[in-house]
Amino acid sequence: MYMDSKTPSELAVRGKNKEGKDWLRQIGLALLVSRGSEIPFFYREYEGNCHDSRLFNRILKDIFSALNSLSFSDKELTIVFDKGMNSEANIAEIDKKAGIHFITSYSPHFAEHLISKDLSLFTPLSFSKNKRLLEEDQILAYRTTGEFWGRDRTVIVTYNPITASKQRYNFEKKLKLLQNHLFEIRTKVRENKRNFRDPNHIKKRYKDICESLYLPKNLYDLDFFVENNQLKMRFRKNYHQINKYISRFGKNIIITDHHDWSTEEIVKAYLDRYQVEKAFRQSKAKEFGNMRPIYHWTDSKIRCHILCCIIALTYLQLLSLWIKKAGIMVSIDKIMESMRSLHSCLCWHSGKRKPIRIIEEPTPLQAEILSVFGYKIKGGVLQKISK
């Protein structure tokens, strides 16, 4: 938010920004959507510097209340969330609730024994989307159990070859950049440049470059020695660490308390997180349901603005569901843009004292959308379809 730093606000504060705009004040939004319908049924705005795990713990009781208020015939409910929220305290709260289950990811950093599993132990998943892929592109999975957060859990390690290829490509580019930086550093060491005479300073510079490229710091070994009273430097790839890092590509660790679910059901439920991401993308869209920009500077007005946007997001999704149920497979943005272009005009006929408003002839898509809601345009007039 482009808000003056002196303007008081508990919501709009500076924090880590995914778009890299850390200098701006921001507001966080937690969103819970129903799997399948993608309808939001819980949200919470929060201060922009709050970590996901702390926020999740803070709003868990509100989430449980929202879940319990839903009139489901099946009282077994499952919350799917990322590894940024799976603290021990959060999982303990979920474990206390009867009928509430979870599916979450787990950081490979804390489970080297899982992420390093050989691919020969993995088998292809049998859900329909995976079967449509070429055999070499299919998602594989390895299932086991382990103790996490004080209890035995079902653990699934997945491997996506397409993701692995993309990560390998990006890694090779970054590794080449890192190598070029090391060549430059070595040249400056040979030329005895200022700030390149101390090995500790050079090592720190190397680590800073690795951090900027989001690479581990052990992919190269740096050696320093003195020759003719002058510092020299050489470097070489650490192939063991490089191969170890590459072996992680495309892999993901999923943990759940659903011991009775099949591997396909667990993985499919986890992959369906895209429905939440889709709702967030809609909230950041150019126009329909967009929460930005926020032309407010008091917390009460900001909360009111977000509420209105969530209501709009809900109506847009309901509209999309109705349209899809009728077999019209188009995006909500396409629907809104199409209906917006349905124009009307005032026609003044000869001998008439008042003009008549006439709606233009609809396109086939516009006519289909109108028919879903029981309307048609005949003779330039909007009419209800008689049953």
Rosetta blueprint (number, residue, H / E / L):
1 M L
2 Y L
3 M L
4 D L
5 S L
6 K L
7 T L
8 P L
9 S L
10 E L
11 L L
12 A L
13 V E
14 R E
15 G L
16 K L
17 N L
18 K L
19 E L
20 G L
21 K L
22 D L
23 W L
24 L L
25 R E
26 Q E
27 I E
28 G E
29 L E
30 A E
31 L E
32 L E
33 V E
34 S L
35 R L
36 G L
37 S L
38 E L
39 I L
40 P E
41 F E
42 F E
43 Y E
44 R E
45 E E
46 Y E
47 E E
48 G L
49 N L
50 C L
51 H L
52 D H
53 S H
54 R H
55 L H
56 F H
57 N H
58 R H
59 I H
60 L H
61 K H
62 D H
63 I H
64 F H
65 S H
66 A H
67 L H
68 N H
69 S L
70 L L
71 S L
72 F L
73 S L
74 D L
75 K L
76 E L
77 L E
78 T E
79 I E
80 V E
81 F E
82 D L
83 K H
84 G H
85 M H
86 N L
87 S L
88 E H
89 A H
90 N H
91 I H
92 A H
93 E H
94 I H
95 D H
96 K H
97 K L
98 A L
99 G L
100 I E
101 H E
102 F E
103 I E
104 T E
105 S E
106 Y E
107 S L
108 P H
109 H H
110 F H
111 A L
112 E H
113 H H
114 L H
115 I H
116 S L
117 K L
118 D L
119 L H
120 S H
121 L H
122 F L
123 T E
124 P E
125 L L
126 S L
127 F L
128 S H
129 K H
130 N H
131 K H
132 R L
133 L L
134 L L
135 E H
136 E H
137 D H
138 Q L
139 I L
140 L E
141 A E
142 Y E
143 R E
144 T E
145 T E
146 G E
147 E E
148 F E
149 W L
150 G L
151 R E
152 D E
153 R E
154 T E
155 V E
156 I E
157 V E
158 T E
159 Y E
160 N L
161 P H
162 I H
163 T H
164 A H
165 S H
166 K H
167 Q H
168 R H
169 Y H
170 N H
171 F H
172 E H
173 K H
174 K H
175 L H
176 K H
177 L H
178 L H
179 Q H
180 N H
181 H H
182 L H
183 F H
184 E H
185 I H
186 R H
187 T H
188 K H
189 V H
190 R H
191 E L
192 N L
193 K L
194 R L
195 N L
196 F L
197 R L
198 D L
199 P H
200 N H
201 H H
202 I H
203 K H
204 K H
205 R H
206 Y H
207 K H
208 D H
209 I H
210 C H
211 E H
212 S H
213 L L
214 Y L
215 L L
216 P L
217 K L
218 N L
219 L L
220 Y E
221 D E
222 L E
223 D E
224 F E
225 F E
226 V E
227 E E
228 N L
229 N L
230 Q E
231 L E
232 K E
233 M E
234 R E
235 F E
236 R E
237 K E
238 N L
239 Y H
240 H H
241 Q H
242 I H
243 N H
244 K H
245 Y H
246 I H
247 S L
248 R L
249 F L
250 G L
251 K E
252 N E
253 I E
254 I E
255 I E
256 T E
257 D L
258 H L
259 H L
260 D L
261 W L
262 S L
263 T H
264 E H
265 E H
266 I H
267 V H
268 K H
269 A H
270 Y H
271 L H
272 D L
273 R L
274 Y H
275 Q H
276 V H
277 E H
278 K H
279 A H
280 F H
281 R H
282 Q H
283 S H
284 K L
285 A L
286 K L
287 E L
288 F L
289 G L
290 N L
291 M L
292 R L
293 P L
294 I L
295 Y L
296 H L
297 W L
298 T L
299 D H
300 S H
301 K H
302 I H
303 R H
304 C H
305 H H
306 I H
307 L H
308 C H
309 C H
310 I H
311 I H
312 A H
313 L H
314 T H
315 Y H
316 L H
317 Q H
318 L H
319 L H
320 S H
321 L H
322 W H
323 I H
324 K H
325 K H
326 A L
327 G L
328 I L
329 M L
330 V L
331 S L
332 I H
333 D H
334 K H
335 I H
336 M H
337 E H
338 S H
339 M H
340 R H
341 S L
342 L L
343 H L
344 S E
345 C E
346 L E
347 C E
348 W L
349 H L
350 S L
351 G L
352 K L
353 R L
354 K L
355 P L
356 I E
357 R E
358 I E
359 I E
360 E L
361 E L
362 P L
363 T L
364 P H
365 L H
366 Q H
367 A H
368 E H
369 I H
370 L H
371 S H
372 V H
373 F L
374 G L
375 Y E
376 K E
377 I E
378 K E
379 G L
380 G L
381 V E
382 L E
383 Q E
384 K E
385 I L
386 S L
387 K L
